[in-house]
Amino acid sequence: MQLESWTSFLTVTLLIFIGVVLYRRLLHHFSKGRIKPEDYCILYDLELQEVVDNVEFYFTLPNKTFVTFEILNKDWQVVEELEAKDFEPGGHIVRLNATDYPSGEYFYGIRTEVQKMYKKFRKA
């Protein structure tokens, strides 16, 4: 009786193990060709509470990438396109002179072929 119990336990354990292995292989199969998180650009938050006049935006790229860096208003309409060009891998600073911008909320962000990322800032 005890041997049958032990055999049943091993059989169930083996079936669970095989199921987990097959599930992982299936996930791996369907994830082929997808972008890996390490291939994405990183856009950093502003350290300032409110923008008064000049501000610097910082982002990093893992590969040479065509990036459009733009400013949008609170209605998500493009106010200004600061850069639209190929950037080399590494860190980059884009500067904005916001002295002529009315007070309010804005978004700054990057667009690439595979990614869009926007963050909010407030003009004092």
Helices and strands as residue ranges (DSSP letters): H 2-30, G 37-39, E 42-43, E 54-61, E 65-73, E 78-87, E 90-97, E 104-111, E 116-123
